Structures are given as structure tokens and as C-alpha cells.
Amino acid sequence: MEIIEGGITSPKGFKAGGVEAGIKSNRKDMAAIYSDIPANVAGVFTQNIVQAAPVIWDKNIVDNYEKSQLIIINAGIANASTGKQGMLYCDETVKKAAEIFDIQKDNILLASTGVIGQQLPMDKISNGIVLLKEEIGYEKQKGTSAAQAIMTTDTVKKEIAVKIEIDNKKVTIGGVCKGSGMIHPNMCTMLGFITTDLNISKSLLNEALQEIVNDTFNMISVDGDTSTNDTVLVMANGLAGNEEINSKNENYDKFKEALRFVSEYLAKRIAEDGEGATKLFEVKVEGASSDKQARVIAKSVITSNLTKTALFGNDANWGRILCAMGYSGEKFEPEKVDLKFSSTAGELDIVIDGIATNYSEEKATEILSQKEVRALINIHEGQFEATAWGCDLTYKYVEINGDYRS
């Protein structure tokens, strides 16, 4: 696998772009991702009972139709908790996009992010679709423009592209996402879009995505709030020219490995860009008796507000980590727990057999002061492991969310 410079326009036959439609002030706020031909599509969505209108729309398309060709995305307004009118606006948006792009209505997917409870300004949405038709292109900067247009409180765009070889054909996978706050498994306030020119069956594309989301996007948290709009969509248009992957063979495994890499990269970019965050926090649990035990404990640690605030203060307050492990709901023997911290500043054993080591507080502070900090936890019960990603909790998070609508 080769990491290349690019994003969602890197695979063959994909265009993208972002425009200023006037939903937000003086910034790009609508994006489109377009495949030259209808593509197989798979999707994973929020598990929040309150689901935004575009989530409901997309679930119907993904579940009941084989192909998709266009994704229209808006920032600024989530189109969530908007009742029947919100669904009517989805239908109106799709009709306009079908007309402007001259494609089938059932080949169009939607995504929204922003304030919950407000109705879409359909005059601006309709005009934005017209502008997008004129704007989209194959160039790398067009994909970057789309990445910028879907941002809300994000501070940086998030995109990646990789190449693999299948059947002596070059296959490209590109990805883009947004997410910074209201981030919590399962799925988070994030929109993720992945494109590939791979030729793969819809059923296997969906199976690969479902499995990989559990190990990537569902293993991040910023603030414990699961959004109404979470969406990850993958489009595969087959233009790489490889023989269709319709069974779990070596080619499927190669694709799944690359898809996992792209998804994990994007998930980590969301975690480190958490609202107000100053560092990425990776927690790996080893020696678990089951996959579930490892996942639950790792997630419990990254979602602990006391742990997150200690991380912000560069304080090796390891008792908060054991506390978070203890209320996770998974049983383990505290007397067997080992814990170490590591970063670019080094590695330090903090706890061995449930008891603090004679570690240097100064060294611990130095390790915790870096941009990426890792906690390795071993509970010595089995062979399973899991990794979760989060961030610290800062004053800035409160400031951002205290005046989000203003």
C-alpha cells in the first residue's frame, strides 16, 4: 500500500467540489462528491434514536438500491428534529440535484451537519446545487475544497488517499471526513466519505465497511455525545478495471486492509481535532479475555472527563484511569493491571500489578506534554486487545460549545 497526496478525487472517475451557498457566513458550506458512473454504495449511520432527515433518506437508498452516483452535503444546519418538513426538504434537494446533474433521483445521497432543529434554507440549497455542478472537478484541490466545505467547528481539513494493486491494476482509495465535537461511539458527529475505483460487490463492500467502522470510527470519543447525523458512506465505481471481488479472497483482504488504514487515519484526525483539544490520546488495552472486554475498557478510559482533564494538565493521575476501567461494566482483577505512558518524549511504567511504580513525576509530565500521548494497559487475562482514541478536555471546549449557535 502506498500513501499518496490526494483525497476523494484521487480514484478514477470521481469529481468533487465545495462552494459558498450562504448557509454560513463567508465560508464554503456545501459540497458534492460525484462518480462518472453509478457506483456500489455502503453506509453506516448513527445509533442515536433521534436521526436526522438525511440519515433516514440515506438508509433507505443504501438498503434498497444497488447504486449511487452523487452525494450532496451541507454544513451549518443539521436538518435534524425537523419533522415531516425536513424529509420534504430532502426530497426537494434530491429533485433539484437530479435535474441539475441529469441523473436518477434514487442515485443521490445527502448529508448535513450543523445546528439541530433549524429548517434548511431551500433557496440557498438549490442555488448551491447549481454552483456545485459548475464547480466540481477531478483535481486534487477540488477534493480539498469539498473537505473544507463540510467543516463546522473543525480546525483542519481531513483527507487521505492510498494506492494498492489488485489483478495488476492500480486501485485507489480516497477519504474525507469532518468531526470535532459531539463525538462519541457508536458513531459520532462526523461525516465520512470514502471513494474507490475498485470493482467489488455491494454486499462485500458493505461487510468490509461494517467491520472496519467498529475498529475505527466507533473507537473514538471527544465528549460523550452521540450525534443525530453520523454518516459514513463508501462508493466503489469499478473503474480501476480489476475483476470484480465477489468472494473473500486475497484481493478482498488487501482492500479491507487499505480501507481500514484510511478509516483509522480519518478517525484519529477527528479525535485529535476535538473541540478545544491540545493532544491526541490513544488507549490500548491488551491481555483481555474477550474482544468486548478490551473495547469497553478502552472506551471507558478515553471518555472519562477526569482522565481527560488530567491529560490537559499533563498530570499522571493514573488513579483516574483505573477508576474509569472499574466502572466500565467489565470485570477484571485490579491487582493484575499494568499501565504505562508513552509519547515522543519516551516511555514510562506507571503501574505494575495494580500498584504505582517509583516513577519520576517530572518524566511523566514531559511524556504527557506531547501532541500525541499513549496509554498501554495490560490486564493479563487473555489474548484480546483493542485501541481507542480520544483527546484532552480543555477550557476551550466549554467556550466553543457555550456559544455554538452564535
C-alpha beads as a LAMMPS data file, in Angstrom:
LAMMPS data file: protein, C-alpha beads

406 atoms
405 bonds

1 atom types
1 bond types

-500.0 500.0 xlo xhi
-500.0 500.0 ylo yhi
-500.0 500.0 zlo zhi

Masses

1 110.0

Atoms # bond

1 1 1 0.000 0.000 0.000
2 1 1 1.243 3.461 -0.948
3 1 1 0.080 6.680 0.694
4 1 1 -0.328 9.347 -1.977
5 1 1 -1.104 13.037 -1.931
6 1 1 -4.816 13.389 -2.538
7 1 1 -8.304 12.701 -1.292
8 1 1 -11.735 11.800 -2.616
9 1 1 -10.953 12.815 -6.204
10 1 1 -7.888 10.557 -6.391
11 1 1 -9.737 7.395 -7.560
12 1 1 -10.671 7.251 -11.258
13 1 1 -13.970 8.817 -12.225
14 1 1 -14.640 10.858 -9.086
15 1 1 -15.240 14.607 -9.029
16 1 1 -15.810 16.838 -6.015
17 1 1 -16.029 20.454 -5.025
18 1 1 -17.138 22.953 -2.408
19 1 1 -18.948 26.284 -2.717
20 1 1 -20.270 29.182 -0.653
21 1 1 -24.050 28.830 -0.729
22 1 1 -24.674 31.402 2.003
23 1 1 -25.862 28.998 4.713
24 1 1 -22.893 30.090 6.827
25 1 1 -21.201 33.462 6.635
26 1 1 -18.216 33.991 4.370
27 1 1 -17.123 30.392 4.009
28 1 1 -17.729 27.282 1.934
29 1 1 -20.761 25.424 3.217
30 1 1 -21.898 22.984 0.517
31 1 1 -20.009 20.132 -1.138
32 1 1 -20.619 17.449 -3.732
33 1 1 -18.977 14.118 -4.487
34 1 1 -19.819 12.716 -7.922
35 1 1 -18.966 9.480 -9.734
36 1 1 -18.919 9.444 -13.524
37 1 1 -20.902 6.214 -13.431
38 1 1 -23.268 4.821 -10.778
39 1 1 -21.234 3.167 -8.030
40 1 1 -21.886 0.443 -5.497
41 1 1 -22.516 2.072 -2.142
42 1 1 -22.333 1.049 1.509
43 1 1 -23.147 3.094 4.584
44 1 1 -23.065 3.113 8.369
45 1 1 -25.141 5.557 10.387
46 1 1 -25.733 6.948 13.870
47 1 1 -27.234 4.736 16.557
48 1 1 -28.914 7.731 18.178
49 1 1 -32.706 7.192 18.259
50 1 1 -33.109 10.800 17.093
51 1 1 -31.924 10.607 13.494
52 1 1 -31.583 13.483 11.064
53 1 1 -33.656 13.541 7.893
54 1 1 -30.656 12.890 5.589
55 1 1 -29.726 9.849 7.671
56 1 1 -33.207 8.422 7.191
57 1 1 -33.024 9.240 3.481
58 1 1 -29.619 7.603 3.002
59 1 1 -30.503 4.452 4.925
60 1 1 -33.379 3.868 2.522
61 1 1 -31.150 4.378 -0.529
62 1 1 -28.315 2.195 0.787
63 1 1 -30.663 -0.594 1.887
64 1 1 -32.942 -0.682 -1.145
65 1 1 -30.943 0.456 -4.153
66 1 1 -27.813 -1.036 -5.673
67 1 1 -26.048 2.092 -6.916
68 1 1 -25.425 5.743 -6.070
69 1 1 -23.747 8.477 -8.093
70 1 1 -23.887 11.739 -6.159
71 1 1 -23.609 12.936 -2.564
72 1 1 -24.775 16.455 -1.678
73 1 1 -23.542 17.763 1.684
74 1 1 -24.331 20.961 3.551
75 1 1 -22.784 22.488 6.677
76 1 1 -24.406 24.934 9.081
77 1 1 -27.778 23.228 9.550
78 1 1 -28.176 19.566 10.538
79 1 1 -31.751 19.066 9.246
80 1 1 -32.367 17.056 12.433
81 1 1 -35.520 17.212 14.585
82 1 1 -37.238 18.968 11.693
83 1 1 -40.246 16.635 11.318
84 1 1 -42.027 15.986 8.029
85 1 1 -40.746 19.265 6.627
86 1 1 -37.178 18.062 6.961
87 1 1 -37.959 14.964 4.888
88 1 1 -39.780 17.077 2.319
89 1 1 -36.672 19.243 2.046
90 1 1 -34.579 16.126 1.445
91 1 1 -36.902 15.198 -1.407
92 1 1 -36.770 18.741 -2.786
93 1 1 -32.967 18.754 -2.605
94 1 1 -32.722 15.444 -4.435
95 1 1 -35.163 16.509 -7.152
96 1 1 -33.127 19.646 -7.777
97 1 1 -29.845 17.690 -7.831
98 1 1 -31.304 15.070 -10.199
99 1 1 -32.359 17.835 -12.566
100 1 1 -29.089 19.765 -12.442
101 1 1 -26.778 16.730 -12.638
102 1 1 -29.080 14.825 -15.025
103 1 1 -29.067 11.604 -13.020
104 1 1 -31.630 9.360 -11.361
105 1 1 -33.187 10.647 -8.131
106 1 1 -32.599 7.280 -6.445
107 1 1 -28.863 7.597 -7.120
108 1 1 -28.464 10.621 -4.841
109 1 1 -27.378 10.630 -1.193
110 1 1 -27.486 13.508 1.280
111 1 1 -25.597 14.582 4.389
112 1 1 -25.939 17.563 6.704
113 1 1 -24.079 18.907 9.707
114 1 1 -24.671 21.889 11.948
115 1 1 -27.316 23.207 14.303
116 1 1 -30.125 20.816 15.261
117 1 1 -33.762 21.945 14.981
118 1 1 -33.471 24.513 12.187
119 1 1 -35.026 24.081 8.757
120 1 1 -32.865 24.202 5.641
121 1 1 -32.913 27.466 3.624
122 1 1 -34.012 25.801 0.400
123 1 1 -33.353 28.803 -1.793
124 1 1 -29.694 28.681 -0.752
125 1 1 -29.535 24.891 -1.010
126 1 1 -30.992 24.965 -4.541
127 1 1 -28.607 27.680 -5.655
128 1 1 -25.727 25.800 -4.041
129 1 1 -26.520 22.726 -6.141
130 1 1 -26.323 24.824 -9.303
131 1 1 -22.991 26.255 -8.182
132 1 1 -21.667 22.780 -7.340
133 1 1 -22.444 21.449 -10.811
134 1 1 -20.251 24.197 -12.218
135 1 1 -17.534 23.806 -9.585
136 1 1 -16.810 20.074 -9.289
137 1 1 -13.748 18.600 -10.919
138 1 1 -11.191 15.785 -10.825
139 1 1 -8.324 17.903 -9.482
140 1 1 -6.887 17.328 -6.023
141 1 1 -7.773 20.860 -4.960
142 1 1 -11.411 20.192 -5.787
143 1 1 -11.426 17.356 -3.247
144 1 1 -9.728 19.643 -0.734
145 1 1 -12.384 22.273 -1.410
146 1 1 -15.077 19.717 -0.543
147 1 1 -13.179 18.786 2.632
148 1 1 -13.168 22.441 3.673
149 1 1 -16.848 22.943 2.861
150 1 1 -18.084 20.230 5.240
151 1 1 -16.211 21.578 8.287
152 1 1 -18.127 23.025 11.247
153 1 1 -16.022 23.564 14.383
154 1 1 -13.181 21.583 12.795
155 1 1 -9.909 23.483 12.764
156 1 1 -8.312 21.492 9.919
157 1 1 -9.483 19.640 6.826
158 1 1 -9.213 15.857 6.966
159 1 1 -8.388 13.878 3.817
160 1 1 -6.197 10.994 2.643
161 1 1 -5.595 8.761 -0.373
162 1 1 -3.792 5.442 -0.855
163 1 1 -2.970 3.104 -3.745
164 1 1 -2.910 -0.680 -3.838
165 1 1 -2.512 -3.196 -6.663
166 1 1 -5.174 -5.794 -7.434
167 1 1 -5.125 -8.036 -10.537
168 1 1 -2.181 -5.960 -11.822
169 1 1 -4.438 -2.904 -11.739
170 1 1 -3.778 0.234 -9.731
171 1 1 -6.639 0.729 -7.274
172 1 1 -7.043 3.995 -5.375
173 1 1 -8.980 4.729 -2.178
174 1 1 -9.652 8.315 -1.136
175 1 1 -11.275 9.604 2.014
176 1 1 -12.505 12.791 3.610
177 1 1 -14.310 13.461 6.874
178 1 1 -15.382 16.129 9.320
179 1 1 -15.810 15.958 13.059
180 1 1 -14.677 17.854 16.116
181 1 1 -17.453 17.918 18.713
182 1 1 -20.457 15.757 19.659
183 1 1 -18.118 12.809 19.102
184 1 1 -18.811 9.510 20.830
185 1 1 -19.201 5.854 19.879
186 1 1 -21.171 4.334 18.406
187 1 1 -20.509 6.690 15.558
188 1 1 -20.034 10.308 16.340
189 1 1 -20.947 13.732 14.975
190 1 1 -18.974 13.027 11.947
191 1 1 -19.451 12.760 8.264
192 1 1 -17.088 10.436 6.433
193 1 1 -16.945 9.820 2.698
194 1 1 -14.703 7.265 1.032
195 1 1 -14.344 6.747 -2.712
196 1 1 -12.622 3.955 -4.605
197 1 1 -12.323 2.815 -8.210
198 1 1 -12.217 -0.805 -7.056
199 1 1 -14.610 -3.288 -8.652
200 1 1 -16.252 -5.033 -5.668
201 1 1 -19.731 -6.379 -4.990
202 1 1 -22.092 -4.259 -2.921
203 1 1 -22.518 -6.992 -0.314
204 1 1 -18.771 -7.354 0.325
205 1 1 -18.265 -3.583 0.284
206 1 1 -20.903 -3.287 2.981
207 1 1 -19.473 -6.156 5.030
208 1 1 -15.979 -4.653 4.948
209 1 1 -17.251 -1.216 5.990
210 1 1 -19.385 -2.559 8.835
211 1 1 -16.461 -4.478 10.307
212 1 1 -13.938 -1.680 9.911
213 1 1 -16.166 1.032 11.411
214 1 1 -16.269 -0.966 14.656
215 1 1 -12.473 -0.801 14.916
216 1 1 -12.055 2.817 13.806
217 1 1 -14.851 5.389 13.846
218 1 1 -16.617 3.578 16.694
219 1 1 -13.459 3.669 18.811
220 1 1 -13.143 7.448 19.102
221 1 1 -14.681 9.923 21.523
222 1 1 -14.358 13.621 22.256
223 1 1 -17.190 14.486 24.600
224 1 1 -19.548 11.545 25.138
225 1 1 -22.342 12.901 22.905
226 1 1 -23.565 10.712 20.046
227 1 1 -24.834 12.863 17.187
228 1 1 -28.062 12.698 15.200
229 1 1 -26.282 12.935 11.840
230 1 1 -23.407 10.435 11.870
231 1 1 -22.820 9.036 8.407
232 1 1 -20.033 7.103 6.706
233 1 1 -20.541 6.329 3.023
234 1 1 -18.303 4.362 0.659
235 1 1 -18.719 4.481 -3.116
236 1 1 -16.963 1.961 -5.397
237 1 1 -17.348 2.596 -9.146
238 1 1 -15.177 -0.218 -10.531
239 1 1 -13.238 1.977 -12.974
240 1 1 -9.871 0.524 -11.894
241 1 1 -10.761 -2.406 -14.134
242 1 1 -9.951 -5.280 -11.807
243 1 1 -12.020 -8.462 -11.879
244 1 1 -14.982 -7.996 -9.539
245 1 1 -14.283 -9.070 -5.971
246 1 1 -17.288 -11.179 -5.032
247 1 1 -15.733 -13.577 -2.543
248 1 1 -13.471 -13.256 0.480
249 1 1 -10.145 -13.905 -1.171
250 1 1 -6.672 -12.377 -1.082
251 1 1 -7.836 -9.341 -3.056
252 1 1 -10.671 -8.726 -0.607
253 1 1 -8.250 -8.894 2.314
254 1 1 -5.893 -6.457 0.591
255 1 1 -8.717 -3.981 0.009
256 1 1 -10.021 -4.349 3.543
257 1 1 -6.570 -3.645 4.975
258 1 1 -6.333 -0.442 2.919
259 1 1 -9.880 0.605 3.833
260 1 1 -9.046 0.038 7.492
261 1 1 -5.945 2.208 7.183
262 1 1 -7.911 5.057 5.576
263 1 1 -10.703 4.791 8.153
264 1 1 -8.323 4.694 11.123
265 1 1 -6.376 7.658 9.776
266 1 1 -9.549 9.733 9.421
267 1 1 -10.888 8.631 12.822
268 1 1 -7.672 9.690 14.546
269 1 1 -7.747 13.066 12.804
270 1 1 -11.217 13.622 14.268
271 1 1 -10.098 12.650 17.763
272 1 1 -7.053 14.914 17.743
273 1 1 -9.141 17.800 16.374
274 1 1 -11.668 17.534 19.204
275 1 1 -13.131 20.896 20.101
276 1 1 -10.522 22.788 22.119
277 1 1 -8.204 19.762 22.253
278 1 1 -4.447 20.112 22.554
279 1 1 -3.480 16.453 22.127
280 1 1 -4.499 13.051 20.800
281 1 1 -4.932 10.357 23.470
282 1 1 -4.553 6.726 22.402
283 1 1 -5.532 3.981 24.824
284 1 1 -4.616 0.374 24.038
285 1 1 -5.899 -2.453 26.217
286 1 1 -4.023 -5.754 25.980
287 1 1 -4.371 -9.105 27.678
288 1 1 -8.166 -9.067 27.682
289 1 1 -10.297 -12.189 27.911
290 1 1 -12.559 -11.059 25.055
291 1 1 -12.753 -8.501 22.302
292 1 1 -15.728 -6.908 24.059
293 1 1 -13.829 -6.540 27.335
294 1 1 -10.909 -4.830 25.617
295 1 1 -13.162 -2.456 23.647
296 1 1 -15.352 -1.448 26.578
297 1 1 -12.436 -0.743 28.911
298 1 1 -10.519 1.257 26.302
299 1 1 -13.602 3.347 25.507
300 1 1 -14.307 3.929 29.185
301 1 1 -10.857 5.419 29.690
302 1 1 -10.968 7.779 26.706
303 1 1 -14.437 9.044 27.684
304 1 1 -13.572 9.749 31.338
305 1 1 -13.750 13.506 31.867
306 1 1 -11.460 13.295 34.891
307 1 1 -8.871 11.422 32.851
308 1 1 -9.227 13.925 30.016
309 1 1 -8.741 16.919 32.299
310 1 1 -5.690 15.296 33.908
311 1 1 -4.307 14.810 30.412
312 1 1 -4.863 18.504 29.698
313 1 1 -2.898 19.348 32.847
314 1 1 -0.100 16.878 31.943
315 1 1 -0.841 15.190 35.260
316 1 1 -0.039 11.466 35.570
317 1 1 -3.117 10.919 37.767
318 1 1 -3.271 7.210 36.979
319 1 1 -5.936 6.533 39.621
320 1 1 -8.484 8.172 37.306
321 1 1 -7.655 5.639 34.608
322 1 1 -8.129 2.671 36.931
323 1 1 -11.331 4.266 38.193
324 1 1 -12.666 4.556 34.620
325 1 1 -11.722 0.944 33.974
326 1 1 -13.554 -0.089 37.119
327 1 1 -16.899 1.475 36.209
328 1 1 -16.767 0.303 32.591
329 1 1 -19.011 -2.652 33.404
330 1 1 -16.345 -5.215 32.537
331 1 1 -14.835 -7.322 35.307
332 1 1 -11.075 -7.675 35.758
333 1 1 -8.593 -8.093 38.604
334 1 1 -7.156 -4.677 39.562
335 1 1 -4.167 -6.376 41.200
336 1 1 -3.010 -7.620 37.773
337 1 1 -3.195 -4.301 35.901
338 1 1 -0.070 -2.811 34.317
339 1 1 -0.116 0.733 32.928
340 1 1 2.494 2.713 31.042
341 1 1 2.523 6.094 29.316
342 1 1 4.479 6.805 26.145
343 1 1 4.986 9.578 23.609
344 1 1 7.800 11.021 21.550
345 1 1 9.376 12.007 24.896
346 1 1 9.783 8.371 25.951
347 1 1 8.025 5.558 27.787
348 1 1 7.364 5.102 31.494
349 1 1 5.927 2.283 33.614
350 1 1 3.350 3.904 35.890
351 1 1 1.583 0.918 37.468
352 1 1 2.691 -2.706 37.813
353 1 1 0.410 -5.328 39.353
354 1 1 -2.060 -2.623 40.343
355 1 1 0.499 -0.635 42.368
356 1 1 2.279 2.587 41.402
357 1 1 5.932 2.287 40.487
358 1 1 8.552 4.677 41.766
359 1 1 8.230 6.691 38.567
360 1 1 9.515 10.199 38.012
361 1 1 6.709 12.770 38.067
362 1 1 8.908 15.097 36.019
363 1 1 9.400 12.470 33.308
364 1 1 5.706 11.606 33.342
365 1 1 4.821 15.280 32.856
366 1 1 7.249 15.513 29.957
367 1 1 5.693 12.469 28.282
368 1 1 2.147 13.766 28.779
369 1 1 3.057 17.198 27.397
370 1 1 3.440 15.935 23.814
371 1 1 0.889 16.263 20.993
372 1 1 0.225 12.517 20.953
373 1 1 0.078 10.527 24.178
374 1 1 -0.414 6.786 24.530
375 1 1 -1.587 4.727 27.485
376 1 1 -0.883 0.997 27.306
377 1 1 -2.970 -1.103 29.712
378 1 1 -2.427 -4.824 30.221
379 1 1 -4.977 -6.726 32.336
380 1 1 -3.298 -10.141 31.945
381 1 1 -6.408 -12.220 31.347
382 1 1 -6.191 -13.354 27.730
383 1 1 -5.057 -12.637 24.174
384 1 1 -7.527 -9.961 23.032
385 1 1 -6.742 -6.286 22.549
386 1 1 -8.410 -3.066 21.373
387 1 1 -7.400 0.543 20.784
388 1 1 -9.474 3.685 21.283
389 1 1 -8.686 7.324 20.542
390 1 1 -9.743 10.495 22.321
391 1 1 -8.355 13.851 23.386
392 1 1 -7.968 16.086 26.402
393 1 1 -10.763 18.286 27.787
394 1 1 -9.920 21.970 27.920
395 1 1 -11.381 25.353 28.787
396 1 1 -11.750 25.975 25.066
397 1 1 -14.268 23.130 24.707
398 1 1 -16.675 24.900 27.054
399 1 1 -16.120 28.212 25.267
400 1 1 -16.807 26.706 21.822
401 1 1 -19.979 24.943 22.895
402 1 1 -21.222 27.751 25.112
403 1 1 -21.764 29.981 22.086
404 1 1 -22.063 27.400 19.277
405 1 1 -25.212 28.916 17.767
406 1 1 -23.856 32.450 17.881

Bonds

1 1 1 2
2 1 2 3
3 1 3 4
4 1 4 5
5 1 5 6
6 1 6 7
7 1 7 8
8 1 8 9
9 1 9 10
10 1 10 11
11 1 11 12
12 1 12 13
13 1 13 14
14 1 14 15
15 1 15 16
16 1 16 17
17 1 17 18
18 1 18 19
19 1 19 20
20 1 20 21
21 1 21 22
22 1 22 23
23 1 23 24
24 1 24 25
25 1 25 26
26 1 26 27
27 1 27 28
28 1 28 29
29 1 29 30
30 1 30 31
31 1 31 32
32 1 32 33
33 1 33 34
34 1 34 35
35 1 35 36
36 1 36 37
37 1 37 38
38 1 38 39
39 1 39 40
40 1 40 41
41 1 41 42
42 1 42 43
43 1 43 44
44 1 44 45
45 1 45 46
46 1 46 47
47 1 47 48
48 1 48 49
49 1 49 50
50 1 50 51
51 1 51 52
52 1 52 53
53 1 53 54
54 1 54 55
55 1 55 56
56 1 56 57
57 1 57 58
58 1 58 59
59 1 59 60
60 1 60 61
61 1 61 62
62 1 62 63
63 1 63 64
64 1 64 65
65 1 65 66
66 1 66 67
67 1 67 68
68 1 68 69
69 1 69 70
70 1 70 71
71 1 71 72
72 1 72 73
73 1 73 74
74 1 74 75
75 1 75 76
76 1 76 77
77 1 77 78
78 1 78 79
79 1 79 80
80 1 80 81
81 1 81 82
82 1 82 83
83 1 83 84
84 1 84 85
85 1 85 86
86 1 86 87
87 1 87 88
88 1 88 89
89 1 89 90
90 1 90 91
91 1 91 92
92 1 92 93
93 1 93 94
94 1 94 95
95 1 95 96
96 1 96 97
97 1 97 98
98 1 98 99
99 1 99 100
100 1 100 101
101 1 101 102
102 1 102 103
103 1 103 104
104 1 104 105
105 1 105 106
106 1 106 107
107 1 107 108
108 1 108 109
109 1 109 110
110 1 110 111
111 1 111 112
112 1 112 113
113 1 113 114
114 1 114 115
115 1 115 116
116 1 116 117
117 1 117 118
118 1 118 119
119 1 119 120
120 1 120 121
121 1 121 122
122 1 122 123
123 1 123 124
124 1 124 125
125 1 125 126
126 1 126 127
127 1 127 128
128 1 128 129
129 1 129 130
130 1 130 131
131 1 131 132
132 1 132 133
133 1 133 134
134 1 134 135
135 1 135 136
136 1 136 137
137 1 137 138
138 1 138 139
139 1 139 140
140 1 140 141
141 1 141 142
142 1 142 143
143 1 143 144
144 1 144 145
145 1 145 146
146 1 146 147
147 1 147 148
148 1 148 149
149 1 149 150
150 1 150 151
151 1 151 152
152 1 152 153
153 1 153 154
154 1 154 155
155 1 155 156
156 1 156 157
157 1 157 158
158 1 158 159
159 1 159 160
160 1 160 161
161 1 161 162
162 1 162 163
163 1 163 164
164 1 164 165
165 1 165 166
166 1 166 167
167 1 167 168
168 1 168 169
169 1 169 170
170 1 170 171
171 1 171 172
172 1 172 173
173 1 173 174
174 1 174 175
175 1 175 176
176 1 176 177
177 1 177 178
178 1 178 179
179 1 179 180
180 1 180 181
181 1 181 182
182 1 182 183
183 1 183 184
184 1 184 185
185 1 185 186
186 1 186 187
187 1 187 188
188 1 188 189
189 1 189 190
190 1 190 191
191 1 191 192
192 1 192 193
193 1 193 194
194 1 194 195
195 1 195 196
196 1 196 197
197 1 197 198
198 1 198 199
199 1 199 200
200 1 200 201
201 1 201 202
202 1 202 203
203 1 203 204
204 1 204 205
205 1 205 206
206 1 206 207
207 1 207 208
208 1 208 209
209 1 209 210
210 1 210 211
211 1 211 212
212 1 212 213
213 1 213 214
214 1 214 215
215 1 215 216
216 1 216 217
217 1 217 218
218 1 218 219
219 1 219 220
220 1 220 221
221 1 221 222
222 1 222 223
223 1 223 224
224 1 224 225
225 1 225 226
226 1 226 227
227 1 227 228
228 1 228 229
229 1 229 230
230 1 230 231
231 1 231 232
232 1 232 233
233 1 233 234
234 1 234 235
235 1 235 236
236 1 236 237
237 1 237 238
238 1 238 239
239 1 239 240
240 1 240 241
241 1 241 242
242 1 242 243
243 1 243 244
244 1 244 245
245 1 245 246
246 1 246 247
247 1 247 248
248 1 248 249
249 1 249 250
250 1 250 251
251 1 251 252
252 1 252 253
253 1 253 254
254 1 254 255
255 1 255 256
256 1 256 257
257 1 257 258
258 1 258 259
259 1 259 260
260 1 260 261
261 1 261 262
262 1 262 263
263 1 263 264
264 1 264 265
265 1 265 266
266 1 266 267
267 1 267 268
268 1 268 269
269 1 269 270
270 1 270 271
271 1 271 272
272 1 272 273
273 1 273 274
274 1 274 275
275 1 275 276
276 1 276 277
277 1 277 278
278 1 278 279
279 1 279 280
280 1 280 281
281 1 281 282
282 1 282 283
283 1 283 284
284 1 284 285
285 1 285 286
286 1 286 287
287 1 287 288
288 1 288 289
289 1 289 290
290 1 290 291
291 1 291 292
292 1 292 293
293 1 293 294
294 1 294 295
295 1 295 296
296 1 296 297
297 1 297 298
298 1 298 299
299 1 299 300
300 1 300 301
301 1 301 302
302 1 302 303
303 1 303 304
304 1 304 305
305 1 305 306
306 1 306 307
307 1 307 308
308 1 308 309
309 1 309 310
310 1 310 311
311 1 311 312
312 1 312 313
313 1 313 314
314 1 314 315
315 1 315 316
316 1 316 317
317 1 317 318
318 1 318 319
319 1 319 320
320 1 320 321
321 1 321 322
322 1 322 323
323 1 323 324
324 1 324 325
325 1 325 326
326 1 326 327
327 1 327 328
328 1 328 329
329 1 329 330
330 1 330 331
331 1 331 332
332 1 332 333
333 1 333 334
334 1 334 335
335 1 335 336
336 1 336 337
337 1 337 338
338 1 338 339
339 1 339 340
340 1 340 341
341 1 341 342
342 1 342 343
343 1 343 344
344 1 344 345
345 1 345 346
346 1 346 347
347 1 347 348
348 1 348 349
349 1 349 350
350 1 350 351
351 1 351 352
352 1 352 353
353 1 353 354
354 1 354 355
355 1 355 356
356 1 356 357
357 1 357 358
358 1 358 359
359 1 359 360
360 1 360 361
361 1 361 362
362 1 362 363
363 1 363 364
364 1 364 365
365 1 365 366
366 1 366 367
367 1 367 368
368 1 368 369
369 1 369 370
370 1 370 371
371 1 371 372
372 1 372 373
373 1 373 374
374 1 374 375
375 1 375 376
376 1 376 377
377 1 377 378
378 1 378 379
379 1 379 380
380 1 380 381
381 1 381 382
382 1 382 383
383 1 383 384
384 1 384 385
385 1 385 386
386 1 386 387
387 1 387 388
388 1 388 389
389 1 389 390
390 1 390 391
391 1 391 392
392 1 392 393
393 1 393 394
394 1 394 395
395 1 395 396
396 1 396 397
397 1 397 398
398 1 398 399
399 1 399 400
400 1 400 401
401 1 401 402
402 1 402 403
403 1 403 404
404 1 404 405
405 1 405 406
